[in-house]
Amino acid sequence: HFTFHQPWNIKTPYLGNGEKVVKANILATWLTYVAFKLLLFVFPHIFCLFVDTTILCIYKRLECDKHSGAEYNYKSI
């Protein structure tokens, strides 16, 4: 097992203390893995929200423009 109360181990260079480096590598790998899983879990929700709001905003703008009679090219949006 390895302890989590020494985060500075990751920065420790190899000084003949192999165990410390291995622990740091395992911890770094684990943290990367957790961060990656979290990103994969959270990102789709953020992305969907962003796309939905963008589409909604553009749609609302088109609706407003239609009602106000401004029929100009929508490529400028």
OpenMM code with the backbone's topology and positions (N, CA, C; nanometers):
from openmm import Vec3, app, unit

residues = "HIS PHE THR PHE HIS GLN PRO TRP ASN ILE LYS THR PRO TYR LEU GLY ASN GLY GLU LYS VAL VAL LYS ALA ASN ILE LEU ALA THR TRP LEU THR TYR VAL ALA PHE LYS LEU LEU LEU PHE VAL PHE PRO HIS ILE PHE CYS LEU PHE VAL ASP THR THR ILE LEU CYS ILE TYR LYS ARG LEU GLU CYS ASP LYS HIS SER GLY ALA GLU TYR ASN TYR LYS SER ILE".split()
positions = [
    Vec3(0.0845, -0.1190, 0.0000),
    Vec3(0.0000, 0.0000, 0.0000),
    Vec3(0.0880, 0.1239, 0.0000),
    Vec3(0.0276, 0.2361, -0.0395),
    Vec3(0.1037, 0.3609, -0.0399),
    Vec3(0.0180, 0.4724, 0.0183),
    Vec3(0.0835, 0.5668, 0.0812),
    Vec3(0.0118, 0.6733, 0.1518),
    Vec3(-0.0090, 0.7929, 0.0603),
    Vec3(-0.1139, 0.8702, 0.0908),
    Vec3(-0.1499, 0.9851, 0.0085),
    Vec3(-0.1122, 1.1169, 0.0758),
    Vec3(-0.0500, 1.1110, 0.1941),
    Vec3(-0.0247, 1.2341, 0.2672),
    Vec3(0.1101, 1.2979, 0.2320),
    Vec3(0.1728, 1.2522, 0.1224),
    Vec3(0.2991, 1.3118, 0.0782),
    Vec3(0.2925, 1.3439, -0.0707),
    Vec3(0.2143, 1.4428, -0.1098),
    Vec3(0.1986, 1.4735, -0.2527),
    Vec3(0.3275, 1.5235, -0.3170),
    Vec3(0.4233, 1.5726, -0.2343),
    Vec3(0.5484, 1.6227, -0.2919),
    Vec3(0.6376, 1.5090, -0.3402),
    Vec3(0.5968, 1.3832, -0.3121),
    Vec3(0.6740, 1.2680, -0.3614),
    Vec3(0.6812, 1.2659, -0.5136),
    Vec3(0.5776, 1.3197, -0.5782),
    Vec3(0.5719, 1.3184, -0.7242),
    Vec3(0.6892, 1.3972, -0.7820),
    Vec3(0.7289, 1.5038, -0.7115),
    Vec3(0.8384, 1.5883, -0.7592),
    Vec3(0.9771, 1.5338, -0.7206),
    Vec3(0.9794, 1.4302, -0.6327),
    Vec3(1.1066, 1.3782, -0.5829),
    Vec3(1.1837, 1.3105, -0.6949),
    Vec3(1.3052, 1.3557, -0.7246),
    Vec3(1.3865, 1.2880, -0.8265),
    Vec3(1.4398, 1.1553, -0.7735),
    Vec3(1.4867, 1.0713, -0.8631),
    Vec3(1.5387, 0.9404, -0.8227),
    Vec3(1.6747, 0.9583, -0.7564),
    Vec3(1.6807, 0.9324, -0.6261),
    Vec3(1.8048, 0.9475, -0.5497),
    Vec3(1.8404, 0.8167, -0.4809),
    Vec3(1.8284, 0.7060, -0.5545),
    Vec3(1.8552, 0.5760, -0.4954),
    Vec3(1.7394, 0.5283, -0.4098),
    Vec3(1.6372, 0.6118, -0.3943),
    Vec3(1.5208, 0.5755, -0.3129),
    Vec3(1.4110, 0.5284, -0.4075),
    Vec3(1.4266, 0.4076, -0.4583),
    Vec3(1.3381, 0.3559, -0.5630),
    Vec3(1.1929, 0.3463, -0.5206),
    Vec3(1.1708, 0.3067, -0.3947),
    Vec3(1.0348, 0.2858, -0.3464),
    Vec3(0.9542, 0.4154, -0.3525),
    Vec3(1.0192, 0.5257, -0.3148),
    Vec3(0.9531, 0.6557, -0.3144),
    Vec3(0.9070, 0.6939, -0.4556),
    Vec3(0.9968, 0.6701, -0.5528),
    Vec3(0.9666, 0.7036, -0.6915),
    Vec3(0.8516, 0.6188, -0.7435),
    Vec3(0.8543, 0.4886, -0.7104),
    Vec3(0.7473, 0.3979, -0.7530),
    Vec3(0.6144, 0.4422, -0.6941),
    Vec3(0.6158, 0.4757, -0.5648),
    Vec3(0.4937, 0.5240, -0.4988),
    Vec3(0.4418, 0.6492, -0.5684),
    Vec3(0.5329, 0.7395, -0.5990),
    Vec3(0.4946, 0.8646, -0.6637),
    Vec3(0.4350, 0.8378, -0.8011),
    Vec3(0.4954, 0.7438, -0.8736),
    Vec3(0.4450, 0.7100, -1.0068),
    Vec3(0.3051, 0.6494, -0.9997),
    Vec3(0.2860, 0.5602, -0.9016),
    Vec3(0.1543, 0.4977, -0.8837),
    Vec3(0.0508, 0.6044, -0.8496),
    Vec3(0.0883, 0.6952, -0.7593),
    Vec3(-0.0033, 0.8016, -0.7189),
    Vec3(-0.0364, 0.8932, -0.8361),
    Vec3(0.0659, 0.9301, -0.9118),
    Vec3(0.0455, 1.0178, -1.0276),
    Vec3(-0.0450, 0.9512, -1.1308),
    Vec3(-0.0199, 0.8212, -1.1550),
    Vec3(-0.1017, 0.7455, -1.2502),
    Vec3(-0.2463, 0.7386, -1.2029),
    Vec3(-0.2644, 0.7123, -1.0743),
    Vec3(-0.3979, 0.7011, -1.0166),
    Vec3(-0.4723, 0.8343, -1.0270),
    Vec3(-0.4025, 0.9440, -0.9931),
    Vec3(-0.4646, 1.0767, -0.9999),
    Vec3(-0.5023, 1.1118, -1.1429),
    Vec3(-0.4144, 1.0769, -1.2374),
    Vec3(-0.4428, 1.1015, -1.3788),
    Vec3(-0.5660, 1.0233, -1.4212),
    Vec3(-0.5714, 0.8969, -1.3803),
    Vec3(-0.6840, 0.8095, -1.4142),
    Vec3(-0.8151, 0.8662, -1.3608),
    Vec3(-0.8131, 0.9079, -1.2333),
    Vec3(-0.9331, 0.9627, -1.1702),
    Vec3(-0.9764, 1.0915, -1.2409),
    Vec3(-0.8786, 1.1770, -1.2705),
    Vec3(-0.9094, 1.3028, -1.3396),
    Vec3(-0.9698, 1.2746, -1.4769),
    Vec3(-0.9143, 1.1754, -1.5461),
    Vec3(-0.9623, 1.1388, -1.6795),
    Vec3(-1.1052, 1.0863, -1.6743),
    Vec3(-1.1321, 0.9973, -1.5763),
    Vec3(-1.2664, 0.9424, -1.5609),
    Vec3(-1.3670, 1.0530, -1.5280),
    Vec3(-1.3240, 1.1442, -1.4422),
    Vec3(-1.4097, 1.2553, -1.4028),
    Vec3(-1.4417, 1.3429, -1.5240),
    Vec3(-1.3392, 1.3679, -1.6052),
    Vec3(-1.3555, 1.4492, -1.7258),
    Vec3(-1.4530, 1.3824, -1.8215),
    Vec3(-1.4364, 1.2507, -1.8405),
    Vec3(-1.5241, 1.1760, -1.9300),
    Vec3(-1.6680, 1.1790, -1.8796),
    Vec3(-1.6843, 1.1796, -1.7473),
    Vec3(-1.8183, 1.1792, -1.6890),
    Vec3(-1.8833, 1.3177, -1.6965),
    Vec3(-1.8047, 1.4211, -1.6697),
    Vec3(-1.8589, 1.5569, -1.6586),
    Vec3(-1.8683, 1.6274, -1.7934),
    Vec3(-1.7676, 1.6065, -1.8795),
    Vec3(-1.7589, 1.6812, -2.0050),
    Vec3(-1.8833, 1.6686, -2.0932),
    Vec3(-1.9374, 1.5470, -2.1155),
    Vec3(-2.0560, 1.5363, -2.2005),
    Vec3(-2.1717, 1.6243, -2.1529),
    Vec3(-2.1893, 1.6332, -2.0205),
    Vec3(-2.2972, 1.7146, -1.9659),
    Vec3(-2.2742, 1.8618, -1.9952),
    Vec3(-2.1498, 1.9079, -1.9734),
    Vec3(-2.1155, 2.0472, -2.0016),
    Vec3(-2.1322, 2.0749, -2.1506),
    Vec3(-2.0826, 1.9815, -2.2332),
    Vec3(-2.0874, 1.9978, -2.3777),
    Vec3(-2.2322, 2.0064, -2.4262),
    Vec3(-2.3167, 1.9146, -2.3775),
    Vec3(-2.4581, 1.9135, -2.4168),
    Vec3(-2.5263, 2.0435, -2.3756),
    Vec3(-2.4978, 2.0866, -2.2537),
    Vec3(-2.5559, 2.2103, -2.2029),
    Vec3(-2.5161, 2.3271, -2.2922),
    Vec3(-2.3860, 2.3313, -2.3271),
    Vec3(-2.3328, 2.4386, -2.4109),
    Vec3(-2.4001, 2.4385, -2.5479),
    Vec3(-2.4086, 2.3194, -2.6102),
    Vec3(-2.4693, 2.3071, -2.7426),
    Vec3(-2.6166, 2.3464, -2.7370),
    Vec3(-2.6870, 2.2955, -2.6354),
    Vec3(-2.8292, 2.3261, -2.6206),
    Vec3(-2.8523, 2.4763, -2.6087),
    Vec3(-2.7750, 2.5419, -2.5231),
    Vec3(-2.7939, 2.6856, -2.5030),
    Vec3(-2.7597, 2.7622, -2.6293),
    Vec3(-2.6534, 2.7198, -2.6989),
    Vec3(-2.6145, 2.7879, -2.8227),
    Vec3(-2.7243, 2.7769, -2.9264),
    Vec3(-2.7740, 2.6547, -2.9451),
    Vec3(-2.8812, 2.6319, -3.0429),
    Vec3(-3.0052, 2.7127, -3.0044),
    Vec3(-3.0366, 2.7122, -2.8748),
    Vec3(-3.1530, 2.7847, -2.8256),
    Vec3(-3.1378, 2.9346, -2.8524),
    Vec3(-3.0175, 2.9867, -2.8256),
    Vec3(-2.9924, 3.1296, -2.8478),
    Vec3(-3.0081, 3.1659, -2.9945),
    Vec3(-2.9473, 3.0851, -3.0828),
    Vec3(-2.9567, 3.1118, -3.2270),
    Vec3(-3.1024, 3.1033, -3.2714),
    Vec3(-3.1735, 2.9998, -3.2241),
    Vec3(-3.3137, 2.9814, -3.2604),
    Vec3(-3.3958, 3.1025, -3.2169),
    Vec3(-3.3755, 3.1470, -3.0939),
    Vec3(-3.4492, 3.2620, -3.0425),
    Vec3(-3.4188, 3.3861, -3.1254),
    Vec3(-3.2916, 3.4033, -3.1638),
    Vec3(-3.2542, 3.5180, -3.2456),
    Vec3(-3.3246, 3.5134, -3.3806),
    Vec3(-3.3303, 3.3950, -3.4394),
    Vec3(-3.3981, 3.3805, -3.5681),
    Vec3(-3.5459, 3.4141, -3.5537),
    Vec3(-3.6078, 3.3650, -3.4460),
    Vec3(-3.7487, 3.3919, -3.4207),
    Vec3(-3.7724, 3.5421, -3.4052),
    Vec3(-3.6883, 3.6070, -3.3255),
    Vec3(-3.7028, 3.7505, -3.3024),
    Vec3(-3.6869, 3.8278, -3.4324),
    Vec3(-3.5854, 3.7879, -3.5100),
    Vec3(-3.5601, 3.8555, -3.6371),
    Vec3(-3.6788, 3.8391, -3.7313),
    Vec3(-3.7377, 3.7193, -3.7314),
    Vec3(-3.8525, 3.6926, -3.8183),
    Vec3(-3.9692, 3.7843, -3.7799),
    Vec3(-3.9950, 3.7932, -3.6495),
    Vec3(-4.1083, 3.8719, -3.6022),
    Vec3(-4.0865, 4.0210, -3.6261),
    Vec3(-3.9615, 4.0649, -3.6186),
    Vec3(-3.9341, 4.2065, -3.6397),
    Vec3(-3.9215, 4.2385, -3.7886),
    Vec3(-3.9327, 4.1331, -3.8719),
    Vec3(-3.9306, 4.1548, -4.0167),
    Vec3(-3.7902, 4.1762, -4.0719),
    Vec3(-3.6883, 4.1484, -3.9926),
    Vec3(-3.5513, 4.1646, -4.0410),
    Vec3(-3.5053, 4.0344, -4.1051),
    Vec3(-3.5221, 4.0237, -4.2350),
    Vec3(-3.4858, 3.9001, -4.3051),
    Vec3(-3.3495, 3.9167, -4.3712),
    Vec3(-3.2435, 3.9247, -4.2904),
    Vec3(-3.1091, 3.9346, -4.3470),
    Vec3(-3.0401, 3.8001, -4.3354),
    Vec3(-2.9221, 3.7888, -4.3940),
    Vec3(-2.8556, 3.6573, -4.3955),
    Vec3(-2.8102, 3.6192, -4.2551),
    Vec3(-2.8393, 3.4942, -4.2178),
    Vec3(-2.8135, 3.4484, -4.0818),
    Vec3(-2.6708, 3.3948, -4.0669),
    Vec3(-2.5900, 3.4032, -4.1737),
    Vec3(-2.4513, 3.3573, -4.1642),
    Vec3(-2.3705, 3.4519, -4.0772),
    Vec3(-2.4211, 3.5722, -4.0547),
    Vec3(-2.3477, 3.6701, -3.9743),
    Vec3(-2.3569, 3.6392, -3.8253),
    Vec3(-2.4445, 3.5448, -3.7884),
    Vec3(-2.4597, 3.5105, -3.6460),
    Vec3(-2.3381, 3.4305, -3.6017),
] * unit.nanometer
topology = app.Topology()
chain = topology.addChain("A")
for resn in residues:
    res = topology.addResidue(resn, chain)
    for name in ("N", "CA", "C"):
        topology.addAtom(name, app.Element.getBySymbol(name[0]), res)
